[in-house]
């Protein structure tokens, strides 16, 4: 069975809520890897740091950069690598997203070549790849065998997969834009789905990947009888983040599932946070939206 994955960016998160993409939900649905947008042009994806950190112990990570034509490709490669170089644990190919953006220049391939060569200077011998669609590569890419040194992440949602030359096969395949996002840990209704061209074991061997934590989705603990004076609350939002301090800027240390019942030690005002334990806080209500209620 092909290893399964998803890919995410800032578009899978709602800025109005405290939770972010929940990799545990994707893992529970069978995903073993995630493509994470790191950067575009010369700026970082707004959610890349949290996504990169949160997914680290749960899913193998495939970082990608969305290439544009208005910034030096060498500079784009430098920005991309600068955001990654401190944490390359569990890494799949560093990928350049080569696709439609604005008016595509006649020699877009030359810009891609400059990007990949600079990335090799910076990040070799780490694996590298190119994300593209056959309908984009054929008029804008090249059949030269030079490109076969890079793993192909192919976008093709039509069913029958046709690989652009010079590649003989795809390494990763984005096969749908329509996974049910909420079920897979995103806040967006739709989510991209991907396959690796091989089993999970083969992917681990091919990229010399380390073992993950062996994370499984832990079912809610059986609630033991408690004194009536103990405050208990039910979680209303799936993937509600538990933070080490009562602030949306504090570090995320855990997640809570919808309908999970938790014991609250005290209510922290004025922002209305529930203290669940030592350095464990969850939002009860923020900006008029409720995330927990008393049971």
Backbone as CSV, one residue per row, in Angstrom:
resi,resn,N_x,N_y,N_z,CA_x,CA_y,CA_z,C_x,C_y,C_z
1,UNK,0.846,-1.200,0.000,0.000,0.000,0.000,0.879,1.247,0.000
2,UNK,0.510,2.210,-0.850,1.272,3.453,-0.900,1.171,4.216,0.412
3,UNK,2.303,4.767,0.862,2.279,5.665,2.016,1.425,6.881,1.672
4,UNK,0.622,7.320,2.628,-0.302,8.427,2.399,0.169,9.683,3.119
5,UNK,-0.178,10.829,2.549,0.156,12.094,3.180,-0.820,13.185,2.782
6,UNK,-0.595,14.366,3.323,-1.372,15.560,2.990,-0.391,16.709,2.816
7,UNK,-0.866,17.831,2.275,0.000,19.016,2.252,-0.792,20.231,2.707
8,UNK,-0.073,21.130,3.413,-0.726,22.225,4.129,0.040,23.534,3.964
9,UNK,-0.677,24.610,4.223,-0.094,25.954,4.269,-0.977,26.804,5.173
10,UNK,-0.781,28.087,5.142,-1.587,28.996,5.959,-3.072,28.880,5.626
11,UNK,-3.390,28.433,4.413,-4.782,28.357,3.987,-5.558,27.257,4.712
12,UNK,-4.881,26.366,5.410,-5.574,25.327,6.178,-5.879,25.765,7.613
13,UNK,-5.583,27.014,7.942,-5.774,27.521,9.305,-6.685,28.741,9.267
14,UNK,-7.518,28.868,10.286,-8.326,30.075,10.458,-7.681,30.936,11.527
15,UNK,-7.304,32.136,11.151,-6.628,33.013,12.109,-7.526,33.427,13.268
16,UNK,-8.833,33.267,13.098,-9.767,33.697,14.140,-9.905,32.670,15.261
17,UNK,-9.267,31.508,15.122,-9.376,30.461,16.141,-7.993,30.149,16.703
18,UNK,-7.929,29.637,17.942,-6.621,29.340,18.529,-5.979,28.057,18.011
19,UNK,-6.770,27.113,17.482,-6.168,25.860,17.029,-5.557,26.007,15.642
20,UNK,-4.648,25.076,15.314,-4.015,25.030,13.998,-4.185,23.631,13.431
21,UNK,-3.508,23.343,12.313,-3.560,22.000,11.742,-3.145,20.978,12.805
22,UNK,-3.939,19.914,12.935,-3.698,18.887,13.944,-3.111,17.641,13.275
23,UNK,-1.799,17.443,13.337,-1.191,16.291,12.649,-1.640,14.961,13.217
24,UNK,-2.092,14.942,14.466,-2.554,13.688,15.058,-3.794,13.156,14.346
25,UNK,-4.653,14.057,13.924,-5.839,13.622,13.175,-5.441,13.032,11.826
26,UNK,-4.482,13.670,11.151,-4.015,13.125,9.875,-3.379,11.757,10.084
27,UNK,-2.604,11.625,11.161,-1.977,10.341,11.475,-3.041,9.272,11.729
28,UNK,-4.106,9.658,12.421,-5.175,8.706,12.716,-5.898,8.252,11.445
29,UNK,-5.890,9.090,10.409,-6.520,8.728,9.139,-5.589,7.931,8.238
30,UNK,-4.365,7.705,8.694,-3.433,6.883,7.928,-2.294,7.630,7.277
31,UNK,-2.197,8.947,7.480,-1.101,9.716,6.882,0.200,9.447,7.627
32,UNK,1.290,9.396,6.887,2.612,9.237,7.488,3.541,10.392,7.132
33,UNK,3.111,11.263,6.196,3.947,12.418,5.853,3.068,13.615,5.532
34,UNK,3.701,14.788,5.559,2.984,16.022,5.284,3.885,16.968,4.500
35,UNK,3.357,17.528,3.421,4.031,18.610,2.717,3.683,19.921,3.400
36,UNK,4.683,20.701,3.756,4.454,21.946,4.493,5.024,23.112,3.695
37,UNK,4.175,24.077,3.384,4.666,25.275,2.708,5.522,26.074,3.679
38,UNK,6.751,26.339,3.269,7.694,27.080,4.101,7.759,28.541,3.685
39,UNK,7.755,28.778,2.382,8.007,30.132,1.915,7.451,30.332,0.512
40,UNK,7.375,31.608,0.127,6.986,32.019,-1.224,7.739,33.301,-1.540
41,UNK,8.280,33.358,-2.763,9.088,34.523,-3.142,10.195,34.734,-2.106
42,UNK,10.151,35.853,-1.363,11.160,36.087,-0.327,10.543,36.245,1.053
43,UNK,9.369,35.614,1.285,8.726,35.698,2.597,8.302,34.315,3.067
44,UNK,8.204,34.192,4.400,7.839,32.927,5.021,6.323,32.784,5.076
45,UNK,5.838,31.568,4.871,4.423,31.288,5.094,4.098,31.617,6.552
46,UNK,3.019,32.355,6.811,2.735,32.793,8.190,2.604,31.663,9.206
47,UNK,2.236,30.465,8.764,2.039,29.361,9.698,3.177,28.344,9.677
48,UNK,4.220,28.607,8.900,5.222,27.555,8.699,5.883,27.126,10.010
49,UNK,6.208,28.082,10.885,6.959,27.739,12.100,6.157,26.802,13.003
50,UNK,4.885,27.116,13.215,4.051,26.270,14.059,3.779,24.924,13.389
51,UNK,3.484,24.946,12.086,3.252,23.685,11.374,4.497,22.802,11.402
52,UNK,5.648,23.410,11.194,6.908,22.656,11.167,7.175,22.029,12.531
53,UNK,6.949,22.789,13.585,7.185,22.296,14.943,6.148,21.256,15.355
54,UNK,4.869,21.538,15.112,3.807,20.645,15.556,3.845,19.293,14.859
55,UNK,4.259,19.278,13.606,4.271,18.024,12.841,5.514,17.187,13.105
56,UNK,6.525,17.756,13.714,7.827,17.098,13.859,7.755,15.710,14.473
57,UNK,7.042,15.511,15.603,7.042,14.179,16.212,5.983,13.246,15.642
58,UNK,5.178,13.738,14.695,3.991,12.998,14.279,4.084,12.478,12.851
59,UNK,4.564,13.333,11.929,4.594,13.002,10.504,5.953,13.349,9.917
60,UNK,6.396,12.569,8.935,7.583,12.948,8.178,7.234,14.192,7.360
61,UNK,8.194,15.120,7.272,7.901,16.446,6.736,8.587,16.681,5.396
62,UNK,7.812,17.156,4.428,8.344,17.509,3.108,8.155,19.010,2.903
63,UNK,9.213,19.796,3.064,9.091,21.252,2.951,9.042,21.693,1.490
64,UNK,8.221,22.701,1.215,8.207,23.204,-0.162,8.172,24.729,-0.201
65,UNK,8.722,25.245,-1.288,8.768,26.691,-1.550,7.975,26.974,-2.812
66,UNK,7.077,27.961,-2.761,6.308,28.362,-3.937,7.108,29.424,-4.695
67,UNK,7.513,29.066,-5.910,8.383,29.942,-6.682,7.585,30.995,-7.449
68,UNK,8.078,32.240,-7.425,7.497,33.319,-8.208,8.561,33.840,-9.168
69,UNK,8.119,34.694,-10.090,9.029,35.147,-11.149,9.596,36.544,-10.890
70,UNK,9.167,37.192,-9.807,9.524,38.591,-9.590,10.697,38.792,-8.630
71,UNK,11.191,37.694,-8.034,12.309,37.761,-7.095,13.421,36.858,-7.612
72,UNK,14.657,37.256,-7.395,15.794,36.439,-7.822,15.633,34.996,-7.340
73,UNK,15.742,34.022,-8.244,15.586,32.629,-7.814,16.648,32.201,-6.809
74,UNK,17.842,32.740,-6.927,18.884,32.416,-5.951,18.490,32.938,-4.566
75,UNK,17.935,34.148,-4.539,17.495,34.703,-3.257,16.347,33.875,-2.677
76,UNK,15.444,33.408,-3.525,14.335,32.576,-3.047,14.854,31.283,-2.416
77,UNK,15.855,30.678,-3.033,16.442,29.456,-2.468,17.090,29.731,-1.122
78,UNK,17.719,30.878,-0.995,18.379,31.233,0.268,17.359,31.455,1.383
79,UNK,16.252,32.108,1.058,15.195,32.318,2.058,14.624,30.970,2.494
80,UNK,14.323,30.118,1.551,13.779,28.784,1.826,14.684,28.010,2.775
81,UNK,15.956,27.923,2.448,16.886,27.135,3.261,17.110,27.776,4.629
82,UNK,17.120,29.093,4.695,17.364,29.754,5.986,16.288,29.416,7.008
83,UNK,15.091,29.084,6.547,13.993,28.754,7.445,14.004,27.286,7.863
84,UNK,14.838,26.487,7.199,14.851,25.040,7.430,16.095,24.518,8.111
85,UNK,17.209,25.198,7.934,18.502,24.595,8.228,18.701,24.204,9.684
86,UNK,17.937,24.781,10.603,18.108,24.444,12.020,17.348,23.187,12.429
87,UNK,16.476,22.679,11.569,15.686,21.505,11.935,15.381,20.677,10.694
88,UNK,16.193,19.651,10.459,16.002,18.785,9.300,15.675,17.359,9.725
89,UNK,15.082,17.209,10.888,14.691,15.890,11.385,13.533,15.341,10.554
90,UNK,13.617,14.048,10.197,12.515,13.396,9.491,12.173,14.060,8.179
91,UNK,13.206,14.386,7.382,13.026,15.242,6.220,12.858,14.436,4.931
92,UNK,11.810,14.768,4.179,11.620,14.307,2.811,12.149,15.394,1.869
93,UNK,12.126,15.184,0.561,12.804,16.128,-0.345,12.411,17.598,-0.159
94,UNK,13.418,18.456,-0.158,13.206,19.899,-0.194,12.698,20.223,-1.598
95,UNK,11.501,20.760,-1.702,10.816,20.818,-2.990,10.523,22.241,-3.422
96,UNK,10.703,22.484,-4.717,10.317,23.756,-5.322,8.998,23.561,-6.053
97,UNK,8.003,24.366,-5.714,6.691,24.341,-6.348,6.768,25.189,-7.619
98,UNK,6.800,24.515,-8.768,6.972,25.154,-10.077,5.646,25.027,-10.826
99,UNK,4.862,26.120,-10.789,3.515,26.058,-11.379,3.056,27.454,-11.753
100,UNK,1.749,27.548,-12.058,1.170,28.800,-12.522,1.246,29.873,-11.442
101,UNK,1.741,31.036,-11.820,1.725,32.227,-10.973,1.896,33.439,-11.866
102,UNK,0.928,34.364,-11.812,0.983,35.578,-12.616,1.223,35.218,-14.086
103,UNK,1.953,36.044,-14.801,2.289,35.764,-16.196,3.590,34.964,-16.241
104,UNK,3.513,33.749,-16.738,4.679,32.872,-16.737,5.663,33.346,-17.805
105,UNK,6.916,33.626,-17.430,7.894,34.104,-18.412,8.279,33.001,-19.396
106,UNK,8.782,33.399,-20.534,9.149,32.446,-21.584,10.187,31.454,-21.096
107,UNK,11.149,31.916,-20.303,12.227,31.042,-19.843,12.087,30.761,-18.343
108,UNK,10.908,30.381,-17.933,10.692,30.043,-16.529,11.615,28.929,-16.067
109,UNK,11.917,28.026,-16.966,12.802,26.901,-16.632,14.178,27.388,-16.186
110,UNK,14.664,28.473,-16.777,15.961,29.004,-16.382,15.942,29.498,-14.939
111,UNK,14.806,30.071,-14.531,14.672,30.521,-13.154,14.647,29.321,-12.200
112,UNK,13.944,28.258,-12.598,13.924,27.046,-11.785,15.322,26.445,-11.678
113,UNK,16.052,26.438,-12.784,17.416,25.917,-12.775,18.285,26.694,-11.786
114,UNK,18.192,28.018,-11.809,18.992,28.843,-10.903,18.608,28.571,-9.453
115,UNK,17.308,28.391,-9.190,16.856,28.090,-7.827,17.438,26.767,-7.347
116,UNK,17.316,25.720,-8.156,17.750,24.394,-7.728,19.271,24.331,-7.560
117,UNK,20.002,24.995,-8.421,21.456,24.991,-8.291,21.903,25.702,-7.015
118,UNK,21.227,26.799,-6.693,21.581,27.496,-5.445,21.198,26.643,-4.236
119,UNK,20.052,25.976,-4.320,19.633,25.115,-3.213,20.625,23.974,-3.019
120,UNK,21.145,23.437,-4.104,22.169,22.380,-3.984,23.415,22.919,-3.293
121,UNK,23.798,24.141,-3.625,24.954,24.743,-2.956,24.745,24.811,-1.446
122,UNK,23.523,25.110,-1.053,23.222,25.346,0.355,22.939,24.072,1.134
123,UNK,22.238,23.126,0.520,21.641,22.030,1.292,22.087,20.632,0.893
124,UNK,22.942,20.486,-0.094,23.420,19.141,-0.439,24.104,18.535,0.785
125,UNK,23.951,17.216,1.004,23.375,16.208,0.103,21.921,15.866,0.419
126,UNK,21.167,16.750,1.043,19.775,16.449,1.329,18.999,16.234,0.026
127,UNK,17.982,15.370,0.043,17.202,15.118,-1.176,16.404,16.354,-1.570
128,UNK,16.196,16.502,-2.876,15.481,17.666,-3.394,14.486,17.227,-4.449
129,UNK,13.435,18.012,-4.616,12.393,17.634,-5.554,11.746,18.833,-6.210
130,UNK,10.883,18.523,-7.177,10.133,19.538,-7.912,8.662,19.130,-7.913
131,UNK,7.801,20.065,-7.507,6.354,19.878,-7.599,5.884,20.558,-8.880
132,UNK,5.140,19.833,-9.697,4.609,20.417,-10.921,3.491,19.545,-11.455
133,UNK,2.805,20.050,-12.463,1.802,19.285,-13.201,2.287,19.107,-14.633
134,UNK,1.899,18.016,-15.254,2.316,17.778,-16.642,1.843,18.899,-17.547
135,UNK,0.643,19.418,-17.280,0.103,20.487,-18.117,0.885,21.789,-17.980
136,UNK,1.658,21.926,-16.892,2.518,23.104,-16.753,3.942,22.795,-17.223
137,UNK,4.431,21.605,-16.867,5.815,21.272,-17.197,6.030,21.171,-18.716
138,UNK,5.110,20.557,-19.418,5.326,20.337,-20.854,5.596,21.635,-21.615
139,UNK,4.818,22.731,-21.392,5.128,23.967,-22.115,6.200,24.838,-21.456
140,UNK,6.524,24.586,-20.188,7.426,25.497,-19.476,8.696,24.835,-18.942
141,UNK,8.744,23.498,-18.942,9.894,22.778,-18.414,10.830,22.298,-19.504
142,UNK,11.463,21.168,-19.262,12.468,20.652,-20.190,12.483,19.134,-20.112
143,UNK,12.824,18.482,-21.227,12.971,17.032,-21.265,14.410,16.602,-20.979
144,UNK,15.273,17.548,-20.690,16.678,17.223,-20.444,16.820,16.310,-19.231
145,UNK,17.712,15.318,-19.322,17.903,14.360,-18.232,18.425,15.004,-16.952
146,UNK,18.929,16.230,-17.039,19.379,16.950,-15.849,18.328,16.904,-14.746
147,UNK,17.051,17.031,-15.114,15.980,17.170,-14.134,15.668,15.875,-13.411
148,UNK,16.144,14.751,-13.928,15.850,13.466,-13.294,16.573,13.295,-11.958
149,UNK,17.531,14.168,-11.656,18.209,14.085,-10.354,17.288,14.512,-9.210
150,UNK,16.162,15.146,-9.555,15.229,15.630,-8.543,14.002,14.717,-8.487
151,UNK,13.522,14.474,-7.272,12.307,13.683,-7.105,11.112,14.473,-7.643
152,UNK,10.219,13.781,-8.321,9.040,14.429,-8.895,7.850,14.288,-7.964
153,UNK,7.316,15.431,-7.541,6.041,15.482,-6.816,5.022,15.959,-7.833
154,UNK,4.227,15.037,-8.342,3.348,15.302,-9.471,1.944,15.658,-9.012
155,UNK,1.434,16.766,-9.515,0.042,17.138,-9.300,-0.777,16.594,-10.464
156,UNK,-1.670,15.657,-10.187,-2.545,15.089,-11.216,-3.759,14.496,-10.520
157,UNK,-4.899,15.177,-10.659,-6.113,14.724,-9.981,-7.098,14.090,-10.961
158,UNK,-6.623,13.770,-12.172,-7.524,13.276,-13.216,-7.783,11.783,-13.122
159,UNK,-6.996,11.065,-12.337,-7.175,9.617,-12.220,-6.020,8.872,-12.847
160,UNK,-5.981,8.812,-14.171,-4.870,8.154,-14.871,-3.662,9.086,-14.850
161,UNK,-2.589,8.639,-14.214,-1.426,9.511,-14.010,-0.474,9.407,-15.197
162,UNK,-0.185,10.558,-15.796,0.773,10.619,-16.902,1.954,11.473,-16.447
163,UNK,3.152,10.917,-16.522,4.351,11.562,-15.992,5.015,12.397,-17.082
164,UNK,5.375,13.654,-16.788,6.078,14.469,-17.784,7.524,14.004,-17.955
165,UNK,8.038,14.137,-19.142,9.448,13.821,-19.394,10.323,14.949,-18.886
166,UNK,11.522,14.602,-18.370,12.264,13.351,-18.568,12.015,12.273,-17.516
167,UNK,11.145,12.506,-16.541,10.948,11.506,-15.493,10.277,10.254,-16.044
168,UNK,10.619,9.132,-15.464,9.991,7.865,-15.828,8.862,7.511,-14.874
169,UNK,8.909,8.085,-13.668,7.874,7.803,-12.677,7.818,8.961,-11.694
170,UNK,6.701,9.037,-11.002,6.576,10.030,-9.939,7.057,9.435,-8.619
171,UNK,7.554,10.277,-7.733,7.940,9.855,-6.389,6.831,10.161,-5.394
172,UNK,6.201,11.333,-5.564,5.045,11.714,-4.765,3.953,12.171,-5.738
173,UNK,2.717,11.910,-5.377,1.595,12.213,-6.265,0.492,12.900,-5.483
174,UNK,0.218,14.135,-5.835,-0.928,14.853,-5.273,-2.148,14.441,-6.101
175,UNK,-2.983,13.608,-5.494,-4.044,12.962,-6.257,-5.416,13.597,-6.069
176,UNK,-5.563,14.483,-5.091,-6.850,15.128,-4.855,-6.665,16.448,-4.134
177,UNK,-7.622,17.352,-4.365,-7.723,18.598,-3.600,-8.886,18.530,-2.615
178,UNK,-9.530,17.370,-2.506,-10.836,17.295,-1.864,-10.918,16.324,-0.694
179,UNK,-9.841,16.077,0.015,-9.999,15.333,1.260,-10.853,16.159,2.222
180,UNK,-11.661,15.512,3.069,-12.435,16.277,4.055,-11.512,16.876,5.108
181,UNK,-11.249,18.163,4.986,-10.221,18.808,5.792,-10.411,18.660,7.282
182,UNK,-11.638,18.823,7.759,-11.872,18.772,9.198,-11.541,17.400,9.769
183,UNK,-11.812,16.349,9.012,-11.513,14.993,9.483,-10.012,14.723,9.526
184,UNK,-9.268,15.417,8.666,-7.829,15.181,8.555,-7.006,16.205,9.328
185,UNK,-7.649,17.028,10.147,-6.907,17.917,11.025,-6.808,19.356,10.589
186,UNK,-7.374,19.696,9.416,-7.318,21.073,8.936,-8.574,21.823,9.375
187,UNK,-8.526,23.149,9.278,-9.725,23.952,9.495,-10.416,24.282,8.181
188,UNK,-9.729,24.075,7.067,-10.352,24.244,5.761,-11.245,23.044,5.468
189,UNK,-12.295,23.260,4.681,-13.206,22.166,4.356,-12.543,21.135,3.447
190,UNK,-11.655,21.589,2.566,-10.950,20.699,1.645,-9.460,20.666,1.978
191,UNK,-8.841,19.554,1.634,-7.416,19.374,1.918,-6.801,18.538,0.813
192,UNK,-5.564,18.868,0.427,-4.861,18.097,-0.602,-4.392,16.762,-0.050
193,UNK,-4.529,15.721,-0.867,-4.067,14.391,-0.486,-2.947,13.927,-1.391
194,UNK,-1.997,13.170,-0.834,-0.802,12.760,-1.566,-0.476,11.295,-1.295
195,UNK,0.233,10.685,-2.251,0.783,9.348,-2.090,2.296,9.393,-2.300
196,UNK,2.992,8.486,-1.632,4.382,8.173,-1.996,4.345,6.953,-2.905
197,UNK,5.255,6.883,-3.849,5.286,5.773,-4.804,5.985,4.565,-4.173
198,UNK,5.356,4.024,-3.149,5.903,2.890,-2.419,5.252,2.817,-1.049
199,UNK,5.618,1.817,-0.294,5.060,1.660,1.045,5.751,2.598,2.021
200,UNK,5.190,2.696,3.218,5.810,3.496,4.266,7.206,2.970,4.567
201,UNK,7.344,1.651,4.649,8.651,1.059,4.939,9.655,1.403,3.852
202,UNK,9.212,1.393,2.604,10.109,1.739,1.492,10.483,3.215,1.520
203,UNK,9.551,4.062,1.892,9.848,5.495,1.995,10.872,5.755,3.093
204,UNK,10.689,5.096,4.236,11.628,5.258,5.343,13.020,4.830,4.930
205,UNK,13.112,3.696,4.225,14.418,3.188,3.784,15.030,4.101,2.728
206,UNK,14.200,4.591,1.776,14.730,5.396,0.662,15.332,6.702,1.159
207,UNK,14.718,7.305,2.146,15.182,8.607,2.620,15.895,8.526,3.972
208,UNK,16.192,7.314,4.400,16.941,7.103,5.647,16.300,7.886,6.794
209,UNK,15.000,7.698,6.949,14.243,8.476,7.919,14.381,7.897,9.323
210,UNK,14.409,8.739,10.322,14.467,8.260,11.712,13.093,7.753,12.149
211,UNK,13.070,7.055,13.261,11.793,6.625,13.812,11.076,7.823,14.427
212,UNK,9.775,7.866,14.210,8.969,8.862,14.903,8.661,8.342,16.306
213,UNK,7.843,9.071,17.020,7.548,8.713,18.396,6.627,7.508,18.525
214,UNK,6.180,6.975,17.386,5.211,5.897,17.451,3.884,6.400,17.974
215,UNK,3.593,7.677,17.665,2.405,8.316,18.208,1.145,7.619,17.743
216,UNK,0.239,7.389,18.653,-1.110,6.950,18.324,-2.068,7.949,18.943
217,UNK,-3.249,8.022,18.367,-4.237,8.934,18.923,-4.776,8.322,20.204
218,UNK,-4.547,8.981,21.302,-4.942,8.451,22.602,-6.421,8.697,22.831
219,UNK,-7.203,7.648,23.095,-8.619,7.867,23.374,-8.786,8.619,24.687
220,UNK,-9.872,9.327,24.829,-10.101,10.041,26.103,-10.048,9.077,27.274
221,UNK,-9.392,9.496,28.333,-9.277,8.640,29.513,-10.651,8.413,30.135
222,UNK,-10.832,7.240,30.719,-12.077,6.947,31.415,-12.180,7.872,32.617
223,UNK,-13.276,8.580,32.687,-13.438,9.549,33.767,-13.763,8.837,35.083
224,UNK,-12.973,9.097,36.090,-13.210,8.526,37.406,-14.148,9.432,38.201
225,UNK,-14.915,8.854,39.100,-15.796,9.700,39.923,-14.992,10.742,40.681
226,UNK,-15.519,11.957,40.696,-14.821,13.061,41.356,-15.778,13.765,42.315
227,UNK,-15.251,14.413,43.311,-16.113,15.182,44.214,-16.917,16.220,43.448
228,UNK,-18.100,16.521,43.933,-18.985,17.446,43.225,-18.366,18.827,43.088
229,UNK,-17.457,19.171,43.992,-16.874,20.509,43.955,-15.877,20.682,42.815
230,UNK,-15.443,19.586,42.188,-14.456,19.671,41.115,-15.130,20.193,39.849
231,UNK,-14.527,21.181,39.209,-15.061,21.753,37.978,-14.614,20.918,36.785
232,UNK,-15.583,20.502,35.994,-15.273,19.743,34.786,-15.856,20.473,33.594
233,UNK,-15.139,20.441,32.476,-15.596,21.144,31.280,-15.464,20.230,30.070
234,UNK,-16.356,20.441,29.112,-16.351,19.673,27.867,-15.806,20.536,26.744
235,UNK,-14.962,19.927,25.916,-14.333,20.640,24.798,-15.315,20.722,23.635
236,UNK,-15.496,21.914,23.074,-16.431,22.136,21.975,-15.748,22.195,20.623
237,UNK,-14.426,22.353,20.617,-13.688,22.554,19.362,-12.673,21.442,19.181
238,UNK,-12.686,20.801,18.032,-11.744,19.713,17.777,-10.327,20.259,17.622
239,UNK,-9.379,19.591,18.221,-7.989,20.014,18.136,-7.689,21.265,18.940
240,UNK,-8.445,21.491,20.005,-8.209,22.674,20.842,-6.805,22.604,21.448
241,UNK,-6.048,23.659,21.268,-4.660,23.664,21.717,-4.536,23.929,23.217
242,UNK,-3.690,23.156,23.844,-3.318,23.366,25.243,-1.975,24.090,25.232
243,UNK,-1.892,25.213,25.942,-0.680,26.034,25.913,-0.035,26.061,27.297
244,UNK,1.253,26.423,27.314,1.966,26.409,28.589,1.677,27.644,29.433
245,UNK,0.933,28.610,28.875,0.534,29.811,29.611,-0.805,30.284,29.038
246,UNK,-1.571,31.077,29.791,-2.879,31.528,29.314,-2.780,32.666,28.308
247,UNK,-2.272,32.348,27.117,-2.108,33.334,26.056,-2.057,32.609,24.721
248,UNK,-2.653,33.193,23.683,-2.626,32.569,22.365,-1.233,32.601,21.759
249,UNK,-0.326,33.333,22.371,1.052,33.380,21.892,1.952,32.362,22.594
250,UNK,1.415,31.667,23.592,2.225,30.715,24.354,2.426,29.422,23.563
251,UNK,3.454,28.673,23.936,3.817,27.437,23.257,2.712,26.390,23.400
252,UNK,2.409,25.696,22.287,1.429,24.604,22.310,2.106,23.351,22.859
253,UNK,1.472,22.728,23.864,2.055,21.530,24.491,1.187,20.297,24.312
254,UNK,-0.066,20.471,23.892,-0.955,19.318,23.732,-2.198,19.774,22.976
255,UNK,-3.055,18.792,22.618,-4.310,19.088,21.956,-5.450,18.348,22.658
256,UNK,-6.648,18.900,22.600,-7.831,18.268,23.161,-8.811,17.950,22.040
257,UNK,-9.533,16.844,22.194,-10.499,16.417,21.189,-11.888,16.953,21.522
258,UNK,-12.699,17.128,20.485,-14.067,17.579,20.677,-14.826,16.565,21.533
259,UNK,-15.608,17.081,22.486,-16.420,16.295,23.417,-15.598,15.685,24.555
260,UNK,-14.272,15.890,24.544,-13.452,15.408,25.656,-13.781,16.215,26.911
261,UNK,-13.883,15.533,28.042,-14.173,16.183,29.315,-12.888,16.261,30.135
262,UNK,-12.588,17.443,30.641,-11.352,17.648,31.388,-11.669,18.275,32.743
263,UNK,-10.762,18.057,33.678,-10.873,18.663,35.005,-10.135,19.992,35.013
264,UNK,-10.800,21.022,35.489,-10.242,22.372,35.511,-9.856,22.729,36.940
265,UNK,-8.606,23.112,37.145,-8.133,23.485,38.477,-8.622,24.869,38.883
266,UNK,-8.618,25.784,37.891,-9.106,27.127,38.176,-9.353,27.856,36.868
267,UNK,-10.184,28.905,36.932,-10.441,29.772,35.785,-9.545,30.995,35.900
268,UNK,-8.826,31.277,34.820,-7.893,32.407,34.814,-8.548,33.554,34.045
269,UNK,-8.709,34.681,34.706,-9.304,35.869,34.093,-8.193,36.867,33.790
270,UNK,-8.429,37.902,32.923,-9.718,38.237,32.326,-9.970,37.563,30.976
271,UNK,-8.992,36.842,30.408,-9.162,36.288,29.072,-9.923,34.967,29.077
272,UNK,-10.292,34.475,30.234,-11.096,33.268,30.385,-10.386,32.044,29.835
273,UNK,-9.391,31.604,30.586,-8.658,30.388,30.273,-8.873,29.377,31.396
274,UNK,-8.838,28.109,31.060,-8.952,27.035,32.042,-7.569,26.487,32.340
275,UNK,-7.191,26.483,33.612,-5.929,25.876,34.010,-6.183,24.382,34.236
276,UNK,-5.504,23.536,33.429,-5.719,22.097,33.492,-4.658,21.386,34.313
277,UNK,-3.576,22.081,34.609,-2.479,21.491,35.356,-1.282,22.415,35.295
278,UNK,-0.139,21.913,35.719,1.078,22.715,35.703,1.452,23.056,34.275
279,UNK,1.423,24.341,33.919,1.778,24.855,32.590,0.898,24.236,31.498
280,UNK,-0.378,24.086,31.816,-1.354,23.551,30.860,-2.624,24.408,30.942
281,UNK,-2.874,25.175,29.864,-4.019,26.076,29.817,-4.746,25.910,28.487
282,UNK,-6.066,25.950,28.528,-6.885,25.885,27.319,-7.885,27.035,27.336
283,UNK,-8.139,27.589,26.162,-9.065,28.717,26.065,-10.498,28.246,26.272
284,UNK,-11.234,28.972,27.115,-12.663,28.722,27.299,-13.465,29.561,26.310
285,UNK,-13.076,30.819,26.183,-13.773,31.726,25.267,-12.802,32.815,24.830
286,UNK,-12.773,33.071,23.512,-11.944,34.148,22.973,-12.764,34.907,21.944
287,UNK,-12.823,36.217,22.092,-13.540,37.087,21.154,-14.966,36.610,20.914
288,UNK,-15.625,36.158,21.963,-17.019,35.772,21.859,-17.276,34.362,21.391
289,UNK,-16.233,33.622,21.019,-16.421,32.246,20.580,-16.047,31.298,21.712
290,UNK,-16.953,30.349,22.033,-16.744,29.422,23.132,-16.038,28.157,22.632
291,UNK,-15.034,27.710,23.410,-14.293,26.510,23.073,-14.487,25.403,24.111
292,UNK,-15.036,25.773,25.307,-15.306,24.792,26.355,-16.551,25.246,27.112
293,UNK,-17.253,24.257,27.690,-18.411,24.601,28.513,-18.453,23.692,29.738
294,UNK,-19.055,24.172,30.788,-19.147,23.409,32.038,-20.118,22.235,31.874
295,UNK,-19.760,21.105,32.473,-20.646,19.932,32.454,-21.032,19.566,33.881
